[in-house]
Amino acid sequence: MGGVGEERRSLPPTLVLDALPQHLVNGLVLGGTYALLGIGLTLIFGLMNLVNFAHGEFYTLGAYATFATLALGGLNFFTAIAAAIVVGAGVGALCERVLLRPLRGESIDTTMLVMIGLWIAMQNGELLVWGGVAKSIPHPFPTAPLTLGPVGIAPLRVFVVVTALVLIAASWLLIQRTRLGSAILAISQDPQAAQYMGIPSDRIFSVVMAISAALAAAAGVLAGPFLTVQPTMWLLPIVKAFAIVVVGGLGSIPGSILAALMLGYAETIVGYMVSTSWTEIVSVLATLLMLVFRPAGIFGRRAAF
């Protein structure tokens, strides 16, 4: 999504400074999509203490659902996006009800194996339905950039940033300002006490799984027009999502948002100043450094959202 060349030649300092605002905007685009993935993983881990290895497949599902509703359903771009997010939420809730709920109380290893199986099944299902041919998602936005001072940004990127910010803000408000959010927090802190207070834990688990899957699908929807849609498109984004959760702090939504923005900006600047070949190393290096020097993440503890 960075849109820069594979190799960087030596650039005059004035040219570097002039182009820096543009790449900072691009970093916000990356950070927004990474944050959606990271928040979804954080919700699942914070509530269910589950590392969801199938999370990347919901990212891919969002992109494929958008393509399907555009190419086959004849919907417009914005309706297709909404439909893809709803599909992601529905599949997530179904997976929780069918696969995870019967295993409640089983060991973490068992649930992790189930999620790995779900990941393999979803990827092979995508290969069976769509084949290995990459798809592209058309969009209605003009290619001419919007200019604001030294910054020129494509309208599609503006849409991605605004949509990501709205979804991130909505997720935060849902957790912190609603009765559903209070129930989620209660279960994450003490599941047995929450159940004694009459909170329907099974229903909450399904809702959180749906929200997590919907956020991952939204990230895939927003990234789809920049990338080719294929069954393995989840690989690099999910590595970065796990890095975000580790760097931000396990179970911390603010930490995930901050880590996502840091990663997005770091990748953009490294890609511009050095080479895009080095950008994929940034998330791995950040994770290793955090595990060595601050294993609990930026917030220094296992937070409850």
N, C-alpha and C positions, 0 to 999 in steps of 0.2 A: 504493500500500500504506500510505500514511501515514494516510489516513482523516481528514484535516482539511479544513475548508472552503476555498473558493476565495479568500475575502477575510478578512482579520483586522481586527477592530475594536480600538480601544485597550483594553488590559487592565490592571487594577490590578497593581502589582508583586507583591503577595502571591499573587494568582491565578496569575501566571506562574511563580512559584517553586514553588507547590503542584503545578502540572501538569508541571513539568520532569522529575521522575523517570519519569513515564509516557512521555513522548516520548523519553527516553533509551533506554527499553526498546524502543520502536518503531524507534529508530535501529539497534539491534542486529539487529532483524529484517531491515531493509533491507541493513545491512552484511553479514550472513551470506549473503544471496542474491547480492549483488554480488561477494562474495569467491569464490563458486563459479565464477561467470563469469570473473572475473579470473584465477583460478588455471589454468583451462582454457586461456585464451589464452596465459598465461605459459609453460605447458608446451610448447605447440606452437612458440612463438617461440624458446624457449630451446633446444629440441632440433633443430628443423627450419629455424630462421631463416625462418619463414613467417608472414605476417600472414593469419590465417584469416578472410576476409570472410564465410564461411558459418557462423561460430560462432553467430551469433544464431539461425540456423535450427534448430540442435540444441536451443536453448532452447525454441523454439516446438514442435519435435517432441516434447519431453518432456511439454509440456502437452497436446498433442493425443493422444499415446499414453495418457496417464492418462485423459483423457475417453473414449477409445475403449474401453479395457479396463473402465471403470466402466459405460458406457452400453450397450455391445454385448457385452462379454465376461462381464458379470455378476460380476466379481471385487470383493472388498471394497477399501476405500480403500488400505490399507497394501500389499496384494498388487499393486494397480494401480500404486502408486508404484514398487515394486521392478521390475515388468515394464517400466515406461516408461524407467527408468534402463538396464535391460538392452538395450532397443530402441535407445536413444541410443548405447550403447557399440558395439552390433553394426553400426549404420549408419555410425558413425565409422570403425570398422576396415575396413568394406567400401569406403568412400570412399578411404581411404589405399591399399588394395590395388589398386583399379581405376583411380583417377584420379591419385594422387600418385606411387606407386611407379614407373610407367613414365616419369615425368618426372624421376626422380632424376638430378641432374647438370645439368639444364636451368637456364636463368636464373630468377631470382626473379620477374621480370615474367611469365614463362610460367605458373608455378604460381599466382601471384596471380590471373591471368585465369581459370585453371581454377576456383579457389575462388569467384570472382565468378559464374562460370557455374553452379556448384553451388548457390550461394545463390539465383539466379534460378530454377533448375529446381525446387528444393525449395519455394520460395514458391508458384510456379505449380501445383505438384503439390498443395499444401495447398488452394489455391483450387479446384482441379478436384475434389478428393475431398469437401471440407467446405463449399464455397461461401463466400460472404462473410458469412454469418450468424455472429455471435459465440456461442460456447458458454460454459457455466458448469460448473465442477467442484464437485459436492457433496462435503461432508466430514462425518464422523460426530461432530465435536466440538460440545459445547454452546456456546451463545452467551453464557451468563453468565460474566463474567470471574472469574479467580482473583485474590483480593486479598491483597497482601502489604504491609502498612503503607499508604503513600500511593499505591502502584502497583497498578493493576488491569490485568491482561493476559489477553486471550482465550486459552483453551486451544489454539486453532489456532496462535497466535503462539508459544506455548511450544514446540509441536511443531516449528515451522519453525526456531526458534533452536537447539533441541537437535539436530535432524537436520543443520542446516548446520554446527554445530560438530563433530559426529561425522565428517562427510564431510571437512571441512577438516583435522581432526586425522589422519584416515586417509590423506589425500593426503600430508601432511607426513611421516608415519611411513613410508609406502611409498617416498618418495624418499630419506629419510635413514637408514632402518634395515633395508632389505631388499636382497637380491642384485639384484633387478630395478632398484631405485633406484640401486644402484652402477653397473649397466650403463647406465642412462639418463644418469647424471652423466658417465660415461666418454665416451659418444658425444657429449654436448653439448660437452665440452671438447676432444676430439680424435677425430673420427670414424674417421680412417684408422688411428690407433694402436689404437683399440678393436676395429676389424675384424681387425687383425693378431693381437690377443689372443684371437680366436675368439668375440667377442661378435656374435650374429646381429643386425646392425643393422636389416635389413628387418623382422624380427619385433618388435624394440623400437619401431620407428616405428609399426607397427600398434597395439601395445599403448598407446603414449602417445596416439595419435589416439583410440583407444577411451576412454581415461580422460578426455581433454579433452572429448569429446562427451558422456560420461556425466555429468560435472560440470555441463556446460551444460544437459543434459536435467533433471538434479536441480534446478537453479535454476528452470527452467520449471515443474517439478512443484510446487515449494514456492510459487512466485508464482501459479500457476494459480487456486487457490481465492479469492485476493484480487482477481483481474483477470478480464476476459472473455478467453476464448481465441479468437484470430483470427490470420490469417496475418501481420499486421503488428505483432504484440505484441512482437516482438524489437527494434524500432527504438530506443526509448529505452534499454532495458537494455544493448544492445550499445555504444551511444555511451558509456555510463558504464563499461562493461568496458574499452574502449580507454583511457578516461581513467585508470582504475585502473592499468593496465599502465604507462602513461607516468609517472604520479605515483609509483608504487611502485618503478619501476626495471625496465628491460627484462630479463626472465629471472629476476626475483626473486620467489619465492613469499612470503616474509615481507613484502616490500614491497607485494605485491598485497593481502595480508590487511590490513595496516595502512592502506593507501590506501582499501580498501573500507569499513573501519570509519569512517575519517575522513569519507568521502563520505556514508555512511548517516547518521551523526550530524549532519553539516552540513545535509543536506537536511531532516532532521526538525526541527531547530531553526529553520532559515530558514522552513520551511513553517508552523511554529507562531507564530513571532515576527513574521513579515512577511506572506507569502502563499505558497500552494502554486504560484502562477504563477511564482515566482522559483526554485523548487527545480531546475528543469531547467537553469538557467544555472550552477548550482554546479559541475557536472562540467566544463563547457566552460571556465569561468573558472579552475578549478584546473589544467586541462591547459595553458592559455595561460600562466599564471603559472609553472608548473613548466618549461615549454619556454624561457621567457625567463630565469629566474633559476637553474634547476638542471636542465639538459636531460637529465642521466643519471638523474634521479629521486631519491627519498629516500635510497637507498643509495649514490648517487654514482658508480655504475659499472654496466656491463652484467654482471649477476650470472648465475651458473649455478645457478639455483634456490636 
